Structures are given as C-alpha cells and as structure tokens.
Amino acid sequence: MNTMIAPVLALVSWSLLVWVWMYAHRLPAMSKAGIKPQDARFPGALNVLPDAARQAADNYNHLMEQPTIFYAAALAIAVAGHGDATAVALAWAYVGLRIVHSLVQAGVNIVMARFAVFSLSTIVLGVMVVREWVKLAG
C-alpha cells in the first residue's frame, strides 16, 4: 500500500466526522430557533444560529476548500512513485494541522490561532508541492 494514501483517507475521514459534528449542532439549533429546513435555502439564513452550530458548519466548508489541493498533490505524489518518508511526513503534518484548525475553529474560534494553524498548513502544503516539482524536474 502506498503510504501517501493513509493521510488522504485520514483527512477524508476527519471531514466526514466534522460533517456529523456540524449536523449534531446545527439540527438542534435550527429546531430551537424555529427554522424549517426550507427556510435555509438562501445564504445567510442560518446566521442567527448559535456560534457552535455556525463554527462547525464553517469548518466543514473550509475542509472542502484548500484540502482539495492537498488531495490532488498527495495523490499526484503517490502516482509518481515519490511517496518517500519525507513526503509522507509532510502529508501527515498537513492532516494534523488541518485537524488542529478544525478544533480551534469549531471550538474556541480564536481567529489569530486559526490563522496561524492555517498558515502553517499552507506552508506544509507548499513544501509538498515544491518538493514534488523538484523531483519531477530532476
């Protein structure tokens, strides 16, 4: 088994757990606020929900954004046969930082802490990609 696949599956699994977390907070909050599902058809309709419900949903959306680049990069590295120990360590670092980002955003939601973790994860992703370009050019 290519070890680059494990961090990809780990982040997919984490995203699915955040989806459950999101609805575990969102559905009761919508019920308590008297919001029917159809009322949520327009952006911003759920902005009246408590922070916990909104933060989990925001984080789920964030897991659908930049991590798509990670998935493409990690799978490209795997397909190219360049999944060495450093590539795997970088992939796991990215996944770990994204999990920390989720916990910060859906938990305490301190913006500067979130930004720091997001920035670190982006740097790790950048290193993965630059490293692969060097190997491909090499």
ZAVEX-861552 format. One record per residue: x, y, z of N, C-alpha, C in turn; residue number from 0. Coordinates in pm, 1 decimal. Layout:
NUDO,nx,ny,nz,cax,cay,caz,cx,cy,cz,seq
NUDO,X,Y,Z,X,Y,Z,X,Y,Z,NUM
...
END
This chain:
NUDO,nx,ny,nz,cax,cay,caz,cx,cy,cz,seq
NUDO,84.3,-119.5,0.0,0.0,0.0,0.0,88.2,125.0,0.0,0
NUDO,56.3,218.3,-84.7,130.3,344.0,-87.1,95.1,422.7,38.0,1
NUDO,195.0,460.0,114.9,169.2,526.0,242.1,117.8,668.7,227.1,2
NUDO,121.1,725.3,106.2,62.5,857.1,83.6,-90.6,851.6,89.0,3
NUDO,-146.7,732.5,71.5,-292.3,718.3,71.5,-348.9,731.8,212.5,4
NUDO,-277.2,687.2,312.4,-328.3,691.1,450.5,-361.3,833.2,497.2,5
NUDO,-272.9,932.5,478.4,-312.2,1066.9,520.4,-429.9,1122.9,440.0,6
NUDO,-439.4,1085.5,313.7,-553.7,1129.2,233.1,-682.1,1074.1,294.4,7
NUDO,-683.7,945.4,322.8,-802.8,884.1,383.1,-829.6,938.8,522.8,8
NUDO,-724.1,971.7,595.9,-742.1,1029.3,730.0,-814.0,1163.1,721.7,9
NUDO,-775.5,1247.6,625.8,-840.5,1378.5,614.0,-982.9,1364.5,561.3,10
NUDO,-1005.6,1270.4,472.4,-1142.5,1243.1,426.9,-1227.0,1198.4,546.2,11
NUDO,-1172.8,1107.6,627.3,-1244.7,1059.1,745.3,-1273.5,1172.7,842.7,12
NUDO,-1174.2,1259.1,864.4,-1193.6,1373.8,953.5,-1304.7,1464.4,898.7,13
NUDO,-1305.5,1487.9,769.1,-1408.7,1572.0,708.1,-1547.5,1513.4,731.4,14
NUDO,-1558.5,1382.0,722.3,-1687.5,1316.7,747.4,-1727.7,1328.3,894.2,15
NUDO,-1631.4,1319.5,984.2,-1661.1,1338.6,1127.3,-1707.1,1481.6,1154.7,16
NUDO,-1644.6,1578.9,1089.9,-1686.3,1718.6,1106.6,-1827.5,1737.8,1050.1,17
NUDO,-1860.7,1667.5,943.4,-1996.9,1673.1,889.8,-2097.6,1628.2,995.6,18
NUDO,-2067.0,1517.5,1064.6,-2154.4,1468.6,1172.3,-2160.9,1572.6,1284.3,19
NUDO,-2044.2,1626.5,1321.9,-2035.4,1729.1,1426.2,-2122.6,1849.7,1388.3,20
NUDO,-2113.5,1891.6,1261.5,-2189.9,2005.5,1213.7,-2339.3,1982.7,1232.6,21
NUDO,-2389.0,1868.4,1186.9,-2532.3,1843.8,1196.2,-2576.8,1811.7,1338.2,22
NUDO,-2488.0,1759.0,1419.9,-2521.5,1736.1,1560.9,-2547.3,1869.4,1632.4,23
NUDO,-2481.9,1976.0,1585.5,-2505.3,2109.6,1641.8,-2613.4,2185.5,1564.7,24
NUDO,-2611.9,2173.9,1434.4,-2699.2,2255.7,1350.4,-2846.4,2217.3,1360.9,25
NUDO,-2876.5,2088.9,1352.7,-3017.7,2048.1,1352.8,-3089.7,2085.2,1482.7,26
NUDO,-3031.4,2057.1,1600.2,-3099.5,2101.4,1723.2,-3110.3,2254.2,1731.8,27
NUDO,-3007.9,2325.2,1684.7,-3011.7,2472.0,1689.0,-3120.1,2526.0,1596.7,28
NUDO,-3135.7,2466.1,1479.9,-3241.4,2508.7,1387.7,-3377.8,2483.0,1449.3,29
NUDO,-3393.9,2367.6,1511.1,-3520.6,2333.5,1575.1,-3552.3,2432.7,1686.8,30
NUDO,-3453.8,2461.0,1769.9,-3472.5,2554.1,1882.0,-3506.8,2694.4,1832.0,31
NUDO,-3446.1,2735.7,1719.6,-3471.0,2868.8,1662.8,-3598.3,2872.9,1578.2,32
NUDO,-3664.2,2757.3,1560.4,-3785.9,2753.2,1480.3,-3760.4,2768.5,1330.5,33
NUDO,-3640.8,2731.1,1286.4,-3605.8,2742.7,1144.6,-3635.8,2609.5,1076.5,34
NUDO,-3720.9,2615.7,976.2,-3752.4,2496.1,897.7,-3642.7,2478.2,793.1,35
NUDO,-3614.5,2354.6,752.3,-3509.1,2332.3,652.8,-3524.3,2418.1,527.5,36
NUDO,-3644.9,2435.9,479.2,-3666.2,2516.0,358.6,-3629.3,2663.1,380.9,37
NUDO,-3639.0,2708.6,505.8,-3602.6,2847.6,538.0,-3453.1,2872.3,516.1,38
NUDO,-3374.5,2765.6,510.2,-3228.4,2777.5,496.8,-3184.1,2775.7,350.8,39
NUDO,-3276.4,2797.7,258.9,-3242.4,2788.3,116.4,-3157.9,2903.6,65.2,40
NUDO,-3148.3,3014.3,140.2,-3070.2,3129.5,96.8,-2947.2,3146.7,185.9,41
NUDO,-2834.0,3185.8,126.0,-2713.8,3210.9,206.9,-2743.6,3311.7,317.9,42
NUDO,-2690.2,3284.5,433.0,-2706.3,3375.4,545.8,-2828.7,3347.3,630.8,43
NUDO,-2918.3,3260.0,584.6,-3040.4,3232.7,660.6,-3011.3,3168.2,796.3,44
NUDO,-2897.2,3100.9,806.1,-2863.6,3033.6,932.3,-2768.8,3115.9,1018.7,45
NUDO,-2745.3,3240.1,980.2,-2655.2,3325.3,1058.3,-2709.8,3356.9,1197.0,46
NUDO,-2836.6,3327.9,1220.0,-2897.0,3351.9,1351.3,-2868.3,3238.9,1449.6,47
NUDO,-2809.9,3130.8,1402.1,-2781.6,3016.5,1489.1,-2668.1,3050.1,1585.5,48
NUDO,-2661.3,2978.0,1697.0,-2552.8,2999.4,1792.9,-2416.1,2970.2,1730.7,49
NUDO,-2312.6,3028.8,1790.3,-2176.4,3014.1,1738.2,-2136.6,2869.0,1714.7,50
NUDO,-2166.3,2779.7,1808.6,-2122.5,2639.8,1795.5,-2174.3,2576.5,1667.5,51
NUDO,-2297.8,2606.5,1632.1,-2356.1,2548.8,1510.4,-2293.4,2611.9,1385.9,52
NUDO,-2269.1,2740.4,1390.0,-2211.0,2809.9,1274.6,-2063.4,2774.2,1256.8,53
NUDO,-1990.0,2764.8,1365.8,-1846.2,2735.9,1357.3,-1820.9,2597.7,1298.1,54
NUDO,-1897.5,2498.8,1340.2,-1879.8,2363.9,1285.6,-1911.5,2363.2,1136.1,55
NUDO,-2016.6,2435.0,1095.8,-2052.8,2441.3,954.3,-1946.6,2515.3,874.2,56
NUDO,-1896.3,2625.1,929.5,-1790.4,2698.7,861.2,-1667.0,2611.2,843.5,57
NUDO,-1634.9,2534.1,947.2,-1517.0,2449.0,936.1,-1537.6,2339.6,832.9,58
NUDO,-1656.3,2281.7,828.3,-1683.3,2180.1,726.7,-1661.4,2240.2,587.3,59
NUDO,-1711.5,2361.4,566.6,-1690.5,2427.6,437.2,-1542.1,2448.2,410.0,60
NUDO,-1466.1,2485.8,511.0,-1322.1,2505.2,492.1,-1252.1,2374.5,455.5,61
NUDO,-1302.9,2263.3,506.7,-1244.7,2133.4,472.5,-1275.5,2093.1,327.9,62
NUDO,-1367.8,2164.2,264.3,-1399.0,2138.8,123.7,-1320.2,2232.0,32.5,63
NUDO,-1242.0,2321.7,89.1,-1169.5,2420.7,9.3,-1023.7,2378.4,-10.9,64
NUDO,-930.2,2432.5,64.6,-788.1,2405.7,41.9,-750.4,2256.6,45.1,65
NUDO,-811.3,2175.6,130.7,-773.2,2034.0,127.7,-790.8,1965.4,-7.7,66
NUDO,-872.8,2019.9,-95.5,-883.4,1959.3,-228.6,-749.2,1967.0,-301.8,67
NUDO,-673.0,2073.5,-275.8,-539.6,2084.7,-333.8,-448.5,1978.5,-272.5,68
NUDO,-461.8,1958.4,-141.9,-383.3,1854.5,-74.6,-412.2,1717.8,-136.6,69
NUDO,-541.2,1686.2,-155.9,-575.7,1555.9,-212.7,-509.6,1537.8,-349.1,70
NUDO,-518.8,1639.2,-432.1,-458.6,1630.9,-566.2,-307.1,1614.9,-556.4,71
NUDO,-244.0,1693.8,-470.5,-97.4,1687.3,-457.4,-53.6,1552.5,-401.9,72
NUDO,-119.4,1507.3,-296.2,-80.8,1379.7,-234.3,-98.8,1263.7,-331.0,73
NUDO,-208.8,1264.5,-403.7,-232.2,1155.9,-499.6,-135.7,1165.0,-617.6,74
NUDO,-101.8,1286.9,-660.4,-2.7,1303.4,-767.7,133.4,1249.8,-722.3,75
NUDO,170.7,1280.2,-598.5,297.8,1230.2,-543.9,295.4,1077.9,-539.1,76
NUDO,182.8,1021.9,-497.8,170.5,876.0,-491.2,180.0,813.6,-630.1,77
NUDO,107.6,869.7,-725.0,107.7,816.0,-862.2,246.4,824.7,-924.6,78
NUDO,318.1,932.7,-894.2,453.5,949.9,-948.2,553.8,856.6,-880.1,79
NUDO,510.6,789.8,-773.7,600.4,698.7,-701.9,700.4,771.4,-614.1,80
NUDO,666.4,893.5,-572.9,758.1,974.1,-493.5,716.9,984.1,-346.7,81
NUDO,636.0,889.9,-301.1,588.4,892.6,-162.6,692.4,842.4,-63.9,82
NUDO,805.8,911.7,-57.6,911.0,872.6,36.7,874.6,917.4,178.4,83
NUDO,962.3,889.6,272.7,934.2,919.1,414.0,907.7,1067.3,437.4,84
NUDO,980.0,1153.3,368.2,959.4,1297.7,385.8,823.8,1340.0,331.6,85
NUDO,786.5,1290.0,215.4,655.6,1322.7,157.2,543.3,1276.8,249.3,86
NUDO,557.2,1156.9,303.1,455.0,1102.9,393.8,448.9,1185.4,521.8,87
NUDO,563.8,1223.7,575.6,566.4,1305.7,697.4,500.8,1441.2,672.3,88
NUDO,527.6,1500.9,557.2,464.5,1628.5,523.4,313.0,1612.2,509.9,89
NUDO,270.6,1504.5,447.8,127.0,1479.8,432.2,59.4,1464.8,568.1,90
NUDO,121.1,1388.6,657.0,64.8,1372.5,791.1,67.0,1503.8,868.8,91
NUDO,171.2,1583.4,849.7,177.0,1714.2,915.3,60.7,1801.0,868.3,92
NUDO,34.4,1799.8,737.6,-77.1,1877.3,684.4,-208.6,1831.4,747.4,93
NUDO,-229.6,1700.9,750.8,-353.8,1646.7,808.1,-365.3,1686.5,955.5,94
NUDO,-257.3,1670.6,1030.0,-260.4,1707.4,1171.8,-292.9,1854.2,1191.6,95
NUDO,-233.1,1940.1,1110.2,-260.8,2083.5,1122.1,-404.8,2116.8,1084.1,96
NUDO,-460.0,2048.1,986.3,-599.8,2072.5,949.7,-694.4,2026.4,1060.9,97
NUDO,-658.8,1918.7,1128.5,-740.7,1874.3,1241.9,-732.7,1977.2,1354.8,98
NUDO,-612.7,2026.5,1382.7,-598.5,2131.6,1484.3,-679.8,2254.5,1443.0,99
NUDO,-672.8,2292.1,1315.1,-751.0,2405.4,1265.1,-900.0,2383.5,1292.1,100
NUDO,-948.3,2263.1,1265.7,-1089.1,2231.7,1291.3,-1124.0,2248.0,1438.7,101
NUDO,-1038.5,2194.6,1524.6,-1065.4,2201.3,1667.9,-1065.6,2345.4,1717.7,102
NUDO,-975.1,2426.4,1664.1,-973.0,2568.0,1701.6,-1098.6,2637.5,1648.7,103
NUDO,-1130.1,2619.3,1520.8,-1243.3,2689.9,1462.1,-1375.9,2646.5,1521.7,104
NUDO,-1397.4,2518.5,1535.1,-1525.4,2470.3,1585.8,-1532.6,2476.5,1738.6,105
NUDO,-1417.5,2501.1,1801.0,-1414.0,2511.0,1947.0,-1408.8,2655.0,1993.1,106
NUDO,-1288.1,2703.6,2021.8,-1271.6,2838.2,2078.0,-1282.4,2948.2,1973.1,107
NUDO,-1252.9,2917.6,1848.5,-1262.4,3008.0,1733.8,-1186.8,3139.9,1754.4,108
NUDO,-1064.5,3129.3,1799.7,-977.9,3246.6,1810.4,-913.6,3265.8,1673.1,109
NUDO,-947.5,3376.1,1609.3,-910.8,3397.7,1469.0,-759.3,3393.0,1447.6,110
NUDO,-681.7,3456.7,1532.6,-536.9,3458.3,1511.9,-476.7,3318.4,1530.1,111
NUDO,-531.0,3238.5,1619.9,-485.0,3099.7,1635.6,-521.1,3020.1,1511.1,112
NUDO,-642.0,3039.9,1463.1,-685.5,2972.9,1339.1,-596.6,3011.6,1223.1,113
NUDO,-568.4,3139.6,1211.5,-485.5,3188.7,1102.3,-345.0,3130.2,1109.8,114
NUDO,-289.6,3121.4,1229.4,-154.9,3066.1,1246.0,-151.1,2920.2,1201.0,115
NUDO,-248.6,2842.1,1243.4,-252.7,2699.9,1206.5,-278.4,2685.7,1056.9,116
NUDO,-368.5,2766.5,1003.4,-396.2,2763.5,859.6,-270.0,2798.2,780.9,117
NUDO,-198.8,2900.5,825.3,-75.7,2941.7,756.3,28.4,2830.5,759.7,118
NUDO,45.3,2767.4,874.8,140.8,2655.9,884.5,102.2,2542.0,791.0,119
NUDO,-26.7,2509.9,787.3,-69.9,2401.1,699.0,-47.2,2437.2,552.9,120
NUDO,-67.1,2562.9,518.5,-45.0,2607.1,380.6,103.4,2599.6,344.8,121
NUDO,188.2,2635.0,438.7,333.2,2624.0,415.2,372.2,2478.3,394.0,122
NUDO,319.3,2389.3,476.1,348.1,2245.6,460.1,301.9,2198.4,322.7,123
NUDO,182.4,2238.6,282.1,131.6,2200.7,150.4,221.6,2256.3,40.5,124
NUDO,265.0,2379.7,56.4,356.2,2439.6,-41.2,486.8,2364.3,-51.8,125
NUDO,540.2,2322.6,62.7,664.9,2245.2,62.0,643.6,2112.6,-10.2,126
NUDO,529.2,2048.3,14.6,499.1,1923.1,-55.6,502.0,1944.1,-207.0,127
NUDO,437.1,2049.5,-253.1,424.5,2074.5,-396.6,559.1,2113.6,-458.8,128
NUDO,631.0,2204.1,-393.9,761.9,2245.1,-446.8,856.5,2126.0,-451.1,129
NUDO,854.6,2046.9,-345.7,939.5,1927.7,-340.4,908.7,1833.3,-456.9,130
NUDO,781.1,1817.1,-486.9,741.8,1729.5,-598.6,786.3,1788.4,-732.1,131
NUDO,771.6,1920.9,-749.3,820.8,1982.5,-872.5,970.0,1958.3,-892.0,132
NUDO,1045.1,1968.4,-783.4,1190.0,1944.7,-790.4,1216.9,1800.2,-833.2,133
NUDO,1142.0,1706.2,-775.3,1160.7,1565.8,-812.9,1122.4,1542.6,-958.9,134
NUDO,1014.5,1603.3,-1002.5,971.7,1584.7,-1142.2,1071.3,1647.7,-1240.6,135
NUDO,1130.6,1759.3,-1200.6,1227.1,1826.2,-1288.0,1361.4,1756.0,-1289.1,136
NUDO,1385.0,1678.2,-1180.8,1511.6,1623.3,-1154.7,1577.3,1525.4,-1232.7,137
END
